[in-house]
C-alpha cells in the first residue's frame, strides 16, 4: 500500500509549528501556585484536607468530566465558595446555564478570584484561581451572557455551595 504524501509547504508548516510548541508552552506566564497566598499548606496537608477530586482540580489544575458536578443543577439562592478555604467566589444570582456541562457564572464576587494566562493546551487561555489559596477553579471565556459577556466555566468539585 503506498504511503500518502503531503505537500511540502504543509509539511514544513507542521514541522515549524511542532518545533515552536515547546517554546510556547515554556512561556506560559506565572502559574498561580508560584506566588504565595494567604492560605498555604504543604502538598501533604492539601492532600489531607481535600478529597482526591478536589486535590486534582485545585492543586494540579485538573478538570472534572462535563456534566458530573452536583453543583451544575444547583439553583437555590446562596454563595459558591472555594472548596479549599471557603473563600466566597460567586453569587447564585450570576449563575447561568451555559450548556457546557460545568457550572458557569457571568461575574465573580469582588475579591473572590484572580486570573492568569495558561498554555496547558498549547494556546493561551485565561485560568481562574482563588485569591486566598491560589487553587485552580477553571477558565473564563468571552462567550457569556450580558451584562459582562464573560463565561466563568468552573469545576464544581473546586467549590462548595452555601445556601442563604
HUCORUR-V333695 format. One record per pair of residues at least 6 apart in sequence whose C-alpha atoms are under 6 Angstrom apart, sorted by the first residue. I is the first residue (numbers start at 0). GAP is how many residues later the second one is. Records with the same first field share a line. If there is no record, write none. Layout:
I: GAP + GAP
This chain:
24: 94
27: 90 + 91
31: 102
32: 101
36: 95 + 96
37: 94
38: 93 + 94
53: 103 + 104
55: 6
56: 6
57: 77 + 78 + 100
58: 76
60: 75
65: 35 + 36
66: 34
68: 87
70: 85
71: 31
76: 15 + 86
77: 14 + 84 + 85 + 86
78: 11 + 12 + 13 + 82 + 83
79: 9 + 10 + 80 + 81
80: 6 + 7 + 8 + 78 + 79
81: 77
82: 75 + 76 + 77
87: 24
88: 19 + 20 + 23
89: 18 + 19
93: 11 + 12 + 13
94: 9 + 10
95: 8 + 9
102: 51
103: 48 + 49
104: 46 + 47
105: 44 + 45
111: 19
112: 16 + 17 + 18
113: 14 + 15 + 17
114: 12 + 13
115: 10 + 11
116: 8 + 9 + 10
117: 6 + 7
125: 13 + 14
126: 11 + 12
127: 9 + 10 + 11
128: 6 + 7 + 8
136: 17 + 18 + 21
137: 15 + 16 + 17
138: 14
139: 11 + 12 + 13
140: 9 + 10
141: 7 + 8
142: 6 + 7 + 8
143: 6 + 7
